[in-house]
């Protein structure tokens, strides 16, 4: 009954032009999920993490913000776009949801996933390879499971040093991810050691398996520029602030209701559209398929929601 009264009062504040403060509860609590579901007109929130897992959730968040570029581009664009349907030959690569486990390196997973997509697209589907987040984390000198670079530097690393292949945990490729997924509630994982050797049985050496970038790019922080880049060349990597209510996202179009900023993260943008009149970006996260909508989420487009349009990068391989 108390929760219901608080939700009712919260709605009155919104109607009268005020803002409901969602900070007074644990961001993973049932109370905050009930409040958000009552207030949010497009999205649905639910249980992704147990309330006791707040420390683990904090270990997932990282990455610094890039500086803004204000170049404007104009070009006709479709109302709905999905990289999986535009490049169906690369759909298995684009659709793959990675799991960073309890390693706070979303920057590396979003980068490796976006690089994999673009390599497949550039090869017109003839090269379906998963690039290694493990190498970026362990050997890149960029950041590990506890520190983070500007995400543009990850793409610069691709040009200078290259990257090997590597699937998910116990998968194929030269350097698959070494930390078992699903370690929710445990202490943050230590950064894996850098062993520049491919896993046993892989037919190439670490050096032979390297793939290089030709160019790293920072995309202008406006909707049209991001859409043009995505529609021409494939998914892009974006950094954004994480607020408490993002943790319980399940479906619909996410918009921030909480004032409680708890960290920074990075994800892969693969498309856009409109749902119930609300424009959105479609993104792939790296928290496994049990989080969100099968590992994907939609976030409001055109409002720089959580800073999602301020830091977008990509590259040519």
VOLO-858237 format. One record per residue (C-alpha): residue in three letters; x, y, z. Coordinates in steps of 0.25 Angstrom, whole numbers, always signed. Last residue first. Example, Ala and Ser with C-alpha at 12.3 -4.5 7.8 and 13.67 -1.06 7.14 Angstrom:
BEGIN
+------+-------+-------+-------+
! resn !    px !    py !    pz !
+------+-------+-------+-------+
!  SER !   +55 !    -4 !   +29 !
!  ALA !   +49 !   -18 !   +31 !
+------+-------+-------+-------+
END
This chain:
BEGIN
+------+-------+-------+-------+
! resn !    px !    py !    pz !
+------+-------+-------+-------+
!  UNK !  +157 !   -11 !  -167 !
!  UNK !  +149 !    +3 !  -168 !
!  UNK !  +145 !    +9 !  -155 !
!  UNK !  +135 !   +13 !  -145 !
!  UNK !  +132 !   +23 !  -133 !
!  UNK !  +120 !   +29 !  -126 !
!  UNK !  +121 !   +38 !  -114 !
!  UNK !  +111 !   +49 !  -113 !
!  UNK !   +99 !   +41 !  -118 !
!  UNK !   +97 !   +32 !  -106 !
!  UNK !   +99 !   +43 !   -96 !
!  UNK !   +89 !   +36 !   -87 !
!  UNK !   +78 !   +40 !   -97 !
!  UNK !   +84 !   +49 !  -107 !
!  UNK !   +69 !   +53 !  -110 !
!  UNK !   +69 !   +49 !  -125 !
!  UNK !   +67 !   +34 !  -122 !
!  UNK !   +61 !   +28 !  -110 !
!  UNK !   +68 !   +15 !  -106 !
!  UNK !   +64 !    +1 !  -111 !
!  UNK !   +71 !   -11 !  -104 !
!  UNK !   +77 !   -24 !  -108 !
!  UNK !   +82 !   -36 !  -100 !
!  UNK !   +70 !   -45 !  -102 !
!  UNK !   +61 !   -32 !   -99 !
!  UNK !   +68 !   -28 !   -86 !
!  UNK !   +78 !   -37 !   -79 !
!  UNK !   +77 !   -52 !   -81 !
!  UNK !   +84 !   -52 !   -94 !
!  UNK !   +98 !   -48 !   -89 !
!  UNK !  +102 !   -35 !   -83 !
!  UNK !  +109 !   -30 !   -95 !
!  UNK !   +98 !   -20 !  -101 !
!  UNK !   +93 !   -19 !  -115 !
!  UNK !   +86 !    -7 !  -119 !
!  UNK !   +74 !    -2 !  -126 !
!  UNK !   +73 !   +13 !  -127 !
!  UNK !   +59 !   +19 !  -124 !
!  UNK !   +48 !   +29 !  -129 !
!  UNK !   +35 !   +29 !  -120 !
!  UNK !   +22 !   +29 !  -127 !
!  UNK !   +18 !   +16 !  -121 !
!  UNK !   +31 !   +10 !  -126 !
!  UNK !   +40 !   +17 !  -137 !
!  UNK !   +52 !   +11 !  -144 !
!  UNK !   +67 !   +10 !  -143 !
!  UNK !   +78 !    +0 !  -145 !
!  UNK !   +91 !    -7 !  -141 !
!  UNK !   +97 !    +1 !  -130 !
!  UNK !  +107 !    -6 !  -122 !
!  UNK !  +109 !    -4 !  -107 !
!  UNK !  +118 !    +4 !   -98 !
!  UNK !  +117 !    +7 !   -83 !
!  UNK !  +118 !   +18 !   -72 !
!  UNK !  +114 !   +18 !   -58 !
!  UNK !  +104 !   +19 !   -47 !
!  UNK !   +96 !   +32 !   -51 !
!  UNK !   +84 !   +33 !   -41 !
!  UNK !   +75 !   +43 !   -46 !
!  UNK !   +65 !   +32 !   -50 !
!  UNK !   +55 !   +34 !   -61 !
!  UNK !   +64 !   +32 !   -73 !
!  UNK !   +57 !   +27 !   -86 !
!  UNK !   +57 !   +13 !   -91 !
!  UNK !   +48 !    +9 !  -103 !
!  UNK !   +41 !    -4 !  -101 !
!  UNK !   +46 !   -17 !   -94 !
!  UNK !   +53 !   -22 !   -82 !
!  UNK !   +61 !   -11 !   -75 !
!  UNK !   +64 !   -13 !   -61 !
!  UNK !   +79 !    -8 !   -61 !
!  UNK !   +75 !    +4 !   -69 !
!  UNK !   +67 !    +9 !   -57 !
!  UNK !   +79 !   +12 !   -49 !
!  UNK !   +86 !   +21 !   -59 !
!  UNK !   +97 !   +17 !   -69 !
!  UNK !  +104 !   +28 !   -77 !
!  UNK !  +107 !   +25 !   -92 !
!  UNK !  +118 !   +21 !  -101 !
!  UNK !  +114 !   +17 !  -116 !
!  UNK !  +120 !    +7 !  -125 !
!  UNK !  +115 !    +6 !  -140 !
!  UNK !  +108 !    -4 !  -148 !
!  UNK !  +109 !    -5 !  -163 !
!  UNK !  +116 !    +3 !  -175 !
!  UNK !  +105 !   +11 !  -183 !
!  UNK !   +93 !   +10 !  -173 !
!  UNK !  +101 !   +12 !  -161 !
!  UNK !  +110 !   +24 !  -165 !
!  UNK !   +97 !   +31 !  -171 !
!  UNK !   +89 !   +28 !  -158 !
!  UNK !  +101 !   +33 !  -149 !
!  UNK !  +102 !   +46 !  -157 !
!  UNK !   +87 !   +48 !  -157 !
!  UNK !   +85 !   +47 !  -142 !
!  UNK !   +96 !   +57 !  -138 !
!  UNK !  +109 !   +55 !  -131 !
!  UNK !  +118 !   +54 !  -143 !
!  UNK !  +125 !   +41 !  -144 !
!  UNK !  +139 !   +38 !  -139 !
!  UNK !  +146 !   +30 !  -149 !
!  UNK !  +158 !   +20 !  -149 !
!  UNK !  +164 !   +16 !  -163 !
!  UNK !  +171 !    +4 !  -170 !
!  UNK !  +169 !    -6 !  -158 !
!  UNK !  +177 !   -18 !  -157 !
!  UNK !  +175 !   -33 !  -156 !
!  UNK !  +185 !   -42 !  -148 !
!  UNK !  +184 !   -57 !  -149 !
!  UNK !  +198 !   -59 !  -155 !
!  UNK !  +204 !   -52 !  -143 !
!  UNK !  +196 !   -60 !  -133 !
!  UNK !  +201 !   -73 !  -140 !
!  UNK !  +191 !   -80 !  -149 !
!  UNK !  +184 !   -94 !  -149 !
!  UNK !  +177 !   -93 !  -136 !
!  UNK !  +179 !  -106 !  -129 !
!  UNK !  +184 !  -101 !  -116 !
!  UNK !  +179 !   -86 !  -113 !
!  UNK !  +187 !   -75 !  -120 !
!  UNK !  +199 !   -69 !  -114 !
!  UNK !  +202 !   -55 !  -110 !
!  UNK !  +199 !   -58 !   -95 !
!  UNK !  +194 !   -45 !   -89 !
!  UNK !  +189 !   -48 !   -75 !
!  UNK !  +174 !   -47 !   -72 !
!  UNK !  +169 !   -35 !   -65 !
!  UNK !  +164 !   -38 !   -51 !
!  UNK !  +149 !   -41 !   -50 !
!  UNK !  +140 !   -32 !   -41 !
!  UNK !  +136 !   -40 !   -29 !
!  UNK !  +124 !   -49 !   -30 !
!  UNK !  +109 !   -46 !   -31 !
!  UNK !  +107 !   -50 !   -45 !
!  UNK !  +118 !   -59 !   -51 !
!  UNK !  +109 !   -63 !   -63 !
!  UNK !  +120 !   -64 !   -74 !
!  UNK !  +133 !   -72 !   -71 !
!  UNK !  +145 !   -63 !   -73 !
!  UNK !  +155 !   -67 !   -84 !
!  UNK !  +149 !   -60 !   -96 !
!  UNK !  +154 !   -66 !  -109 !
!  UNK !  +168 !   -64 !  -114 !
!  UNK !  +172 !   -70 !  -127 !
!  UNK !  +158 !   -74 !  -132 !
!  UNK !  +148 !   -84 !  -126 !
!  UNK !  +140 !   -84 !  -114 !
!  UNK !  +142 !   -87 !   -99 !
!  UNK !  +136 !   -74 !   -95 !
!  UNK !  +132 !   -65 !  -107 !
!  UNK !  +140 !   -65 !  -120 !
!  UNK !  +154 !   -60 !  -123 !
!  UNK !  +160 !   -55 !  -136 !
!  UNK !  +173 !   -46 !  -135 !
!  UNK !  +174 !   -31 !  -135 !
!  UNK !  +183 !   -21 !  -142 !
!  UNK !  +194 !   -12 !  -136 !
!  UNK !  +193 !    +2 !  -142 !
!  UNK !  +180 !    +2 !  -149 !
!  UNK !  +172 !    -7 !  -138 !
!  UNK !  +179 !    +2 !  -127 !
!  UNK !  +173 !   +14 !  -134 !
!  UNK !  +159 !    +7 !  -132 !
!  UNK !  +162 !    +5 !  -118 !
!  UNK !  +166 !   +19 !  -116 !
!  UNK !  +153 !   +24 !  -121 !
!  UNK !  +147 !   +17 !  -109 !
!  UNK !  +154 !   +26 !   -99 !
!  UNK !  +161 !   +16 !   -90 !
!  UNK !  +156 !    +8 !   -78 !
!  UNK !  +161 !    +2 !   -65 !
!  UNK !  +156 !   -10 !   -57 !
!  UNK !  +155 !   -21 !   -66 !
!  UNK !  +166 !   -16 !   -74 !
!  UNK !  +170 !    -3 !   -81 !
!  UNK !  +177 !    +1 !   -94 !
!  UNK !  +190 !    -7 !   -93 !
!  UNK !  +184 !   -15 !  -104 !
!  UNK !  +189 !   -29 !   -99 !
!  UNK !  +179 !   -34 !   -88 !
!  UNK !  +166 !   -26 !   -91 !
!  UNK !  +168 !   -24 !  -106 !
!  UNK !  +173 !   -38 !  -108 !
!  UNK !  +161 !   -44 !  -100 !
!  UNK !  +151 !   -35 !  -108 !
!  UNK !  +155 !   -44 !  -120 !
!  UNK !  +149 !   -42 !  -134 !
!  UNK !  +138 !   -52 !  -138 !
!  UNK !  +140 !   -56 !  -153 !
!  UNK !  +130 !   -57 !  -164 !
!  UNK !  +138 !   -54 !  -176 !
!  UNK !  +131 !   -56 !  -189 !
!  UNK !  +119 !   -48 !  -185 !
!  UNK !  +121 !   -36 !  -195 !
!  UNK !  +135 !   -35 !  -190 !
!  UNK !  +133 !   -21 !  -185 !
!  UNK !  +120 !   -26 !  -178 !
!  UNK !  +128 !   -37 !  -171 !
!  UNK !  +139 !   -28 !  -166 !
!  UNK !  +129 !   -18 !  -162 !
!  UNK !  +121 !   -28 !  -153 !
!  UNK !  +134 !   -33 !  -147 !
!  UNK !  +139 !   -19 !  -144 !
!  UNK !  +125 !   -16 !  -137 !
!  UNK !  +127 !   -28 !  -128 !
!  UNK !  +141 !   -25 !  -124 !
!  UNK !  +138 !   -11 !  -121 !
!  UNK !  +125 !   -14 !  -113 !
!  UNK !  +133 !   -25 !  -105 !
!  UNK !  +145 !   -16 !  -103 !
!  UNK !  +137 !    -4 !   -97 !
!  UNK !  +128 !   -13 !   -89 !
!  UNK !  +141 !   -16 !   -81 !
!  UNK !  +137 !   -17 !   -67 !
!  UNK !  +140 !   -32 !   -65 !
!  UNK !  +129 !   -39 !   -57 !
!  UNK !  +124 !   -47 !   -69 !
!  UNK !  +126 !   -39 !   -82 !
!  UNK !  +115 !   -47 !   -89 !
!  UNK !  +114 !   -46 !  -104 !
!  UNK !  +101 !   -45 !  -112 !
!  UNK !  +103 !   -50 !  -127 !
!  UNK !   +92 !   -43 !  -136 !
!  UNK !  +103 !   -36 !  -145 !
!  UNK !  +111 !   -49 !  -147 !
!  UNK !   +99 !   -58 !  -150 !
!  UNK !   +93 !   -47 !  -159 !
!  UNK !  +105 !   -45 !  -168 !
!  UNK !   +99 !   -51 !  -181 !
!  UNK !   +86 !   -44 !  -177 !
!  UNK !   +93 !   -30 !  -179 !
!  UNK !   +81 !   -20 !  -180 !
!  UNK !   +73 !   -29 !  -171 !
!  UNK !   +83 !   -31 !  -160 !
!  UNK !   +87 !   -16 !  -161 !
!  UNK !   +73 !   -12 !  -157 !
!  UNK !   +67 !    +1 !  -162 !
!  UNK !   +53 !    +8 !  -161 !
!  UNK !   +49 !   +22 !  -165 !
!  UNK !   +59 !   +21 !  -177 !
!  UNK !   +69 !   +32 !  -179 !
!  UNK !   +71 !   +44 !  -189 !
!  UNK !   +84 !   +50 !  -187 !
!  UNK !   +90 !   +63 !  -180 !
!  UNK !  +103 !   +63 !  -172 !
!  UNK !  +107 !   +73 !  -161 !
!  UNK !  +121 !   +73 !  -155 !
!  UNK !  +120 !   +76 !  -140 !
!  UNK !  +131 !   +67 !  -134 !
!  UNK !  +130 !   +64 !  -119 !
!  UNK !  +141 !   +59 !  -109 !
!  UNK !  +140 !   +44 !  -105 !
!  UNK !  +134 !   +40 !   -92 !
!  UNK !  +141 !   +30 !   -83 !
!  UNK !  +139 !   +15 !   -82 !
!  UNK !  +133 !    +7 !   -71 !
!  UNK !  +121 !    -1 !   -65 !
!  UNK !  +121 !   -16 !   -63 !
!  UNK !  +127 !   -15 !   -49 !
!  UNK !  +116 !    -6 !   -44 !
!  UNK !  +106 !   -18 !   -47 !
!  UNK !  +115 !   -27 !   -39 !
!  UNK !  +114 !   -17 !   -27 !
!  UNK !   +99 !   -16 !   -29 !
!  UNK !   +97 !   -31 !   -29 !
!  UNK !   +89 !   -32 !   -15 !
!  UNK !   +77 !   -26 !   -22 !
!  UNK !   +77 !   -38 !   -31 !
!  UNK !   +79 !   -35 !   -46 !
!  UNK !   +70 !   -35 !   -58 !
!  UNK !   +57 !   -33 !   -52 !
!  UNK !   +47 !   -25 !   -59 !
!  UNK !   +45 !   -12 !   -67 !
!  UNK !   +35 !   -10 !   -79 !
!  UNK !   +37 !    +2 !   -88 !
!  UNK !   +27 !   +12 !   -95 !
!  UNK !   +19 !   +20 !   -85 !
!  UNK !   +29 !   +19 !   -73 !
!  UNK !   +23 !   +24 !   -60 !
!  UNK !   +17 !   +12 !   -54 !
!  UNK !   +27 !    +3 !   -60 !
!  UNK !   +38 !   +12 !   -54 !
!  UNK !   +32 !   +12 !   -40 !
!  UNK !   +30 !    -3 !   -40 !
!  UNK !   +44 !    -5 !   -44 !
!  UNK !   +49 !    +4 !   -33 !
!  UNK !   +41 !    -3 !   -22 !
!  UNK !   +46 !   -17 !   -27 !
!  UNK !   +60 !   -13 !   -24 !
!  UNK !   +72 !   -12 !   -34 !
!  UNK !   +74 !    +3 !   -33 !
!  UNK !   +74 !    +2 !   -18 !
!  UNK !   +64 !   +12 !   -14 !
!  UNK !   +64 !   +27 !   -10 !
!  UNK !   +69 !   +31 !   -24 !
!  UNK !   +56 !   +30 !   -32 !
!  UNK !   +53 !   +45 !   -30 !
!  UNK !   +40 !   +48 !   -38 !
!  UNK !   +41 !   +61 !   -46 !
!  UNK !   +32 !   +72 !   -46 !
!  UNK !   +23 !   +78 !   -56 !
!  UNK !   +10 !   +76 !   -49 !
!  UNK !    +7 !   +63 !   -56 !
!  UNK !   +21 !   +58 !   -53 !
!  UNK !   +19 !   +61 !   -38 !
!  UNK !    +5 !   +55 !   -38 !
!  UNK !   +11 !   +42 !   -44 !
!  UNK !   +21 !   +42 !   -32 !
!  UNK !    +9 !   +43 !   -22 !
!  UNK !    +2 !   +31 !   -28 !
!  UNK !   +15 !   +23 !   -28 !
!  UNK !   +17 !   +27 !   -13 !
!  UNK !    +3 !   +23 !   -10 !
!  UNK !    +5 !    +9 !   -17 !
!  UNK !   +18 !    +7 !   -10 !
!  UNK !   +11 !   +10 !    +3 !
!  UNK !    +0 !    +0 !    +0 !
+------+-------+-------+-------+
END
